[in-house]
Each structure stands twice: as C-alpha cells, then as structure tokens.
Amino acid sequence: MSWALGLWLLLQGATVLGVVNYLRHLPMDRQEEAPGGVAVLLCVRDDWDGGPDLMGRLAAQSVPFRLIVATSGACPAAESLDFPNVEIVRAGVAQDEGQKVHKLRAALRALGPDDRYLVFIDADIEPPSRLLGRLLFPLVRDKADIVTGYRLLLPDAKPALALVGAVEMQLATLPRAAGSTMPWGGAMAMTRAVADRLELDRVLAGRLSDDMSIGLAGWRAKLRLRPVRDLLVGSPLQGSGEAALRFATRQYRHVVTNSPGMWQAAALVVAVQALGWLWAIGWGGWGAVAIGYGAAWSRALVRRRIIAGTVEPEQARKARRSLVWDAVAPFAVTWAHLAVQIVGALSSRICWGGYEYWMKRGEVVRMKRAG
C-alpha cells in the first residue's frame, strides 16, 4: 500500500506543478504590436444577432483592422452592421465540408493584396482590448508562425455548466510548449505568407474542424506554433447541462476524428488520474483522499490566480464557478472528463451549428441539416 500511496502522491504533485508552471510563465510585460494590413475573419450563423458586445470589444482594440464577416446566406444583422471597414462574404451552403470551414474558405478568397496579417476569431467570445495586439506581437517580431490564445469558459450558475467549465479548465491551464501547441480557432493569428505557404484553402477543404486542420498542417510543416498564455479568452457557457456535455463531447470527437493518436495520449493521462481517484476512494484510505484533495485545492488556488491575471473581474467571477468542483468533488471532474473522452470516441457523427456530419480521417464524408 505504501508504494501505491507514494505513486499517488507523485501523480498529484505533478498535476499541481503543471498548473504552477502555467502561472510562472504568464508574461508580465504584455507587449503588443499594431502593424498595418490586419484582416480579422469572423464566421457567423445566419441567425446571428449582430454581437453588440463583441462588436464593442472589437471597436476597442488598439490595432487598426478590416473585418471580414462570412455568412452562409442572408444574415440581416451582418448586413446592417454599423462598423468601419467591414466586408460581408456570403459563402452559401456547404456540400462536403463543415459549414464554418466553408465560410472561412470564402473569407480567405475575399482577402486583398494589402491583407498581410490574418486573425481568426469566434462569434461567441468576449475578447480583451489587447487581443489583436498580443496575437500580432510574436508575428511582427518573427517569434512565431501561428499564434493562439485559448478559451476560458464562463458558465452560468448551474452546477452542470460549472462541471463542464472545470473539465475545460484542466485543458486551459495545461503547461504549453511551443512544439506541442494546438491552435484554437476562437483566437488565432498568422501572417498571409504562412497562410500561403500552408495553402490554407487546400488544408481546410473537405474538413470540419478549422483549428485542428490548421494545427496538424502546421506541425507537418514544422512551423513555430506559439501560445499567448495571458490570452485566456472568455467564452460564455449557457443553456442546459445536457447541451454543455454535448459541447464537451464534440470537442473530443473533433480530436479523435482528426488525430486518434492525440486522443489516445489525452485519454491515457486522464484515465490514470481517474483510476487513481477510484483507488483512493475505494481502497487508499483517508490518507490517499487527503492527498487528492490537498492537490485539488492547491490547483484551484493557483488557477484562481491565473484567472485573476488574465481576464476581467466579471469574467473571473463567472470562471471561478468552475473551481468549486475542484474544491468539493475533484474526482467528479476527472471522471466527467474521461466520460466525455470515451463518448466522443464512440461515434464519427458530429452535430454542430445546425448540421450533422459523418467523419472519416478528419474529412466530411456525409452531411445533412439537423432536425
């Protein structure tokens, strides 16, 4: 029993050190750049409400840019946007690729010769005013080829939503090495030269996941992918707990249908932690449970500091709801994480954005409108 307890202590200590590593590498001097020739690409659904909060946040950016909004067809809110230097692109309905990817490819075809930096954002984010400047800084200084932030879920006051937020926070606060970074399409940037080098339109053709496709292509091309650790970008999590769990499952289904090896590595790490908690509660005794809770509370305290140092106070208040699970039932977070990983691997069908897609090796082989 003593050797098992020692292994459990090492495992829990490693998880705490991982989160501490993220905190230690949060940049204090958050330098920005504001070059010319920046194009921001935003894909929206045709029932989009115009995103008044998002538009206000984009207007507050310190970087001049032109905005390319890609829709499927008629989007009244996009057509009536009162925003400087905006272009609306109508992509139509996809036949053999994800609708978001289809719109993104149309937006890429709308680029002009003066668009030298490309920034990709999602419509459901609450970006800080430094978003563009921070994403562009490593590109302008030639420190990276693809730069990315990461989502920080802001759950409503429902326990199930906070649980999904806790699962996602395990990923958001992982140590990030440049050589193993996978970009997040909600806040990502690259130069036009890199997009041309990757042949981005070809990379995305027939795909469902934009960021996984770009990230894997970047790895194959040995590009420098760099995370901006202070860009944990607020992303509201609303609706039912069931919908939130479907969201979490869909993320892992994207992973397993694009890179089974990546899914296997992630599932192995979480499975070890999940089985460790099962042993601790069932056979490890109070000492093992105390070690698990001590590590969980330590991680929660460090994550609280990370949150406070990266997002606005109101966003931090919402994000902290997820930390309650780490304090009260950390085993539930790990078991839920493993569950969505397993369920995500049980099917190649992905429901997303009003469509159902059937996947094979990362490509869409069949799609239909949901419902």
SVG drawing of the C-alpha trace seen along z (x, -y; Angstrom):
<svg xmlns="http://www.w3.org/2000/svg" viewBox="-36 -53 48 55">
<polyline fill="none" stroke="black" stroke-width="0.4" points="0.0,0.0 2.9,-2.4 4.2,-2.2 0.7,-2.9 0.4,-5.9 3.8,-7.2 2.8,-6.9 -0.5,-8.7 1.5,-11.5 3.8,-11.8 0.9,-12.0 -0.9,-14.6 2.2,-16.6 2.9,-16.6 -0.6,-18.0 0.0,-20.8 3.4,-21.6 1.8,-21.7 -0.6,-24.4 2.1,-26.3 4.2,-26.1 1.4,-27.9 1.2,-30.6 5.0,-31.1 5.1,-31.6 2.3,-34.2 4.0,-37.2 4.3,-40.2 5.3,-42.6 2.4,-42.1 3.8,-43.7 1.6,-44.5 2.2,-45.4 -0.1,-47.3 1.0,-46.7 -0.9,-47.7 -2.7,-45.2 -4.6,-43.3 -7.7,-41.3 -10.0,-39.8 -12.0,-36.9 -15.3,-36.2 -17.8,-33.4 -21.4,-33.8 -24.6,-31.9 -27.4,-33.5 -29.5,-33.9 -26.6,-35.8 -27.8,-38.8 -25.1,-41.1 -23.0,-40.5 -23.2,-44.0 -20.8,-43.1 -18.3,-41.5 -18.5,-44.5 -18.0,-46.9 -14.9,-44.9 -13.5,-44.8 -14.0,-48.5 -11.9,-48.9 -8.9,-47.1 -5.7,-49.2 -4.9,-47.7 -6.5,-49.1 -8.0,-46.3 -10.6,-45.4 -13.3,-43.0 -14.5,-40.2 -17.7,-38.6 -18.6,-35.4 -22.2,-34.1 -24.0,-31.3 -26.5,-33.5 -28.8,-36.2 -27.8,-37.4 -29.7,-40.6 -27.6,-41.5 -24.4,-41.2 -25.8,-43.2 -26.8,-46.0 -23.5,-46.2 -22.5,-49.7 -18.8,-49.0 -15.9,-50.7 -14.1,-48.9 -16.3,-45.7 -16.9,-43.3 -19.7,-40.7 -19.0,-37.5 -21.9,-35.1 -20.5,-31.6 -23.6,-29.6 -24.3,-26.1 -21.5,-23.5 -21.9,-20.2 -19.0,-18.2 -17.3,-20.2 -18.1,-21.9 -20.3,-25.0 -17.8,-27.1 -14.9,-25.8 -16.9,-26.6 -17.5,-30.2 -13.8,-30.5 -12.6,-29.5 -14.9,-32.1 -13.5,-34.7 -9.9,-33.7 -10.9,-34.2 -12.0,-37.7 -8.6,-38.8 -6.9,-41.6 -3.3,-42.2 -2.9,-44.5 -4.0,-41.9 -0.7,-40.9 -1.8,-39.5 -4.8,-37.2 -6.6,-37.0 -9.4,-34.3 -12.0,-34.8 -15.2,-33.1 -18.5,-35.0 -19.1,-33.8 -16.0,-35.2 -15.6,-38.2 -12.1,-39.3 -10.0,-41.8 -8.9,-45.0 -5.3,-43.6 -6.4,-40.6 -5.2,-41.7 -2.1,-43.4 -1.0,-40.4 -1.7,-37.9 0.2,-40.0 3.3,-40.7 5.0,-37.4 4.3,-37.5 5.6,-41.0 8.7,-40.2 9.2,-36.9 8.9,-34.8 6.2,-32.5 4.4,-31.4 1.0,-30.7 -0.1,-32.3 -3.1,-31.3 -5.0,-32.0 -7.3,-29.6 -10.9,-29.7 -11.9,-30.2 -15.4,-29.0 -17.7,-31.4 -20.5,-29.1 -23.9,-30.3 -24.9,-29.5 -25.8,-25.9 -23.8,-23.0 -23.6,-21.0 -22.3,-24.0 -19.7,-24.6 -18.7,-21.0 -18.0,-21.3 -16.2,-24.5 -14.0,-22.6 -13.2,-20.0 -12.3,-22.6 -10.2,-24.5 -8.0,-21.4 -7.1,-21.9 -6.9,-25.7 -4.3,-25.7 -2.1,-22.9 1.6,-23.8 2.0,-24.9 5.2,-24.2 5.6,-25.8 6.4,-22.4 3.2,-20.8 0.7,-23.7 -2.6,-23.1 -4.2,-26.4 -7.7,-27.4 -9.8,-28.9 -11.5,-31.3 -8.4,-33.5 -5.7,-32.6 -3.4,-34.6 -0.8,-34.0 0.8,-36.0 -0.5,-36.0 2.8,-34.4 2.3,-31.5 -1.3,-31.0 0.0,-30.9 2.8,-28.5 0.3,-26.2 -2.0,-26.5 -4.7,-27.2 -7.6,-26.8 -6.4,-23.3 -5.7,-22.4 -9.3,-23.3 -11.1,-21.8 -13.4,-19.0 -12.7,-19.4 -15.0,-20.1 -12.5,-21.4 -10.7,-24.5 -8.2,-24.8 -7.3,-21.0 -6.7,-21.0 -4.5,-24.1 -2.7,-22.9 -1.9,-19.5 -0.8,-21.1 1.4,-23.4 3.0,-20.5 3.7,-18.7 5.3,-21.8 7.4,-22.3 6.0,-25.7 6.5,-27.6 3.2,-27.5 3.2,-29.7 0.6,-30.1 0.0,-33.5 -0.6,-32.4 -2.2,-35.6 -4.9,-35.3 -7.4,-33.0 -10.4,-34.5 -13.7,-34.5 -16.4,-32.3 -19.9,-32.2 -21.3,-28.8 -25.1,-29.0 -28.1,-26.7 -28.8,-23.3 -26.3,-20.9 -27.1,-18.4 -26.1,-20.9 -22.9,-21.7 -22.0,-18.0 -22.7,-17.6 -20.3,-20.6 -17.6,-18.9 -18.1,-15.5 -18.0,-17.3 -14.6,-18.8 -13.1,-15.3 -14.9,-13.9 -13.1,-16.6 -9.8,-15.3 -10.4,-11.6 -11.6,-12.0 -8.6,-14.2 -5.8,-12.7 -6.5,-9.4 -3.0,-9.4 -3.6,-12.7 -6.9,-11.4 -5.2,-8.3 -2.5,-10.3 -5.0,-12.7 -7.3,-9.8 -4.4,-7.9 -3.4,-10.9 -7.0,-11.4 -7.6,-7.7 -4.6,-7.4 -5.9,-10.2 -9.5,-8.8 -8.3,-5.3 -6.2,-6.9 -9.2,-8.6 -11.1,-5.4 -8.4,-3.6 -8.0,-6.5 -11.7,-6.5 -12.2,-2.7 -9.0,-1.3 -6.5,-4.1 -7.9,-5.2 -8.1,-8.7 -4.5,-9.4 -5.0,-9.0 -8.2,-11.0 -6.4,-13.8 -3.5,-13.8 -6.1,-14.1 -8.0,-16.9 -4.9,-18.7 -3.6,-18.7 -7.1,-19.7 -7.3,-22.7 -3.8,-23.7 -4.6,-23.6 -7.8,-25.6 -5.9,-28.3 -3.3,-28.6 -6.0,-28.6 -7.7,-31.4 -4.6,-33.4 -4.3,-32.6 -7.9,-33.7 -7.4,-36.9 -4.3,-37.7 -5.8,-37.0 -9.5,-38.1 -11.7,-41.0 -13.2,-40.9 -16.7,-40.0 -15.4,-37.2 -13.2,-36.0 -16.2,-35.8 -18.0,-33.5 -14.9,-31.4 -14.4,-30.8 -17.7,-28.9 -15.8,-26.0 -13.3,-26.0 -15.9,-24.9 -15.9,-21.5 -12.1,-21.2 -12.7,-22.0 -15.8,-19.9 -15.5,-16.9 -12.3,-16.8 -12.8,-13.2 -16.1,-14.1 -14.3,-16.5 -11.8,-13.8 -14.4,-11.1 -16.6,-13.5 -13.5,-14.4 -12.8,-10.7 -16.5,-10.1 -16.7,-12.8 -13.4,-11.4 -14.9,-7.9 -18.3,-9.0 -16.5,-11.3 -14.7,-8.2 -17.8,-6.1 -19.1,-7.7 -17.9,-9.6 -21.1,-11.6 -20.8,-15.3 -23.7,-17.6 -22.6,-21.2 -24.1,-24.5 -27.4,-23.0 -25.9,-20.3 -24.9,-16.6 -21.6,-15.4 -20.2,-12.0 -16.4,-11.9 -13.6,-9.7 -10.0,-10.5 -10.8,-14.2 -12.8,-14.6 -16.6,-15.1 -18.0,-12.1 -21.6,-13.0 -23.6,-15.9 -27.3,-16.9 -29.2,-19.6 -30.1,-18.6 -33.7,-18.2"/>
</svg>
